[in-house]
Amino acid sequence: MQQNVGGIDKTARILIGLVLLSLVFIGPQTPWGWIGIVPLATALIGWCPLYKIVGVSTCKKPANG
């Protein structure tokens, strides 16, 4: 798996994931908050399957040497 999730994208996914997961424990305590695992996991792995399907990458392209 080649990474396709860049720096700013990772940060946003981590924040969104944590906010959604907090809904399970704090606030309305809804089970929908468990969906926060998806953006959190893709950020930590650095690879998003949807990006692969669509052909998108937010990673910086390597410089040609």
N, C-alpha and C positions, 0 to 999 in steps of 0.2 A: 504494500500500500504506500503510494507516494502521498506525502502530506499535501493537503489542499486548503487548509485553514490557516490564515495568516495571523499576525500579532493583534491588530485591533479587533479582528473578528473573534479571536480566542477570548480576549478580554470581555467583549460584549456577551459571548456565549456563557462564560463563567458567571457573570453578573446576573444574566437572565435565568440561568439554571438555579443559582442560589436563591433568587427571589421566588421563583416558582416552588422550589422545595420548601421554602419557609412557609408557604401557604398550608403545608401539611401539618406543621407544628404550631404556627402562630397565625392569628387572624381567623379567617373563616374555617380553617381546618378541613379543607376539601381534599378528597383524594386526587383531584385533577392536578394538584401540585407535583405529584410523582412524575409528571411529564417533564419536569425540570431535569431529570436524569439524562435525557437525550442531549440537550445542548451542552450540559456539563461534561458528559462522556465524549462527545465529538471534540470539544475544546481540549480535553486532556489527552486524547489520542492524536489530535491534529488532522483528522481525516473525516470528511462528511460524505456519506454515500449519495445523498441528493446532489451535492456539488459534482460528484463523479458522473452521475447520470446526465446532468445538464451541461457538463463540460466547463464548470466554473472553478477558479482557484483564486484565493485571496493571498496566497504566498508570494513573496517576492521571487522573481525569476532569477536564477543564478547568472552571474556575469560570465560572459564567454572570454576565457582566459588569456 
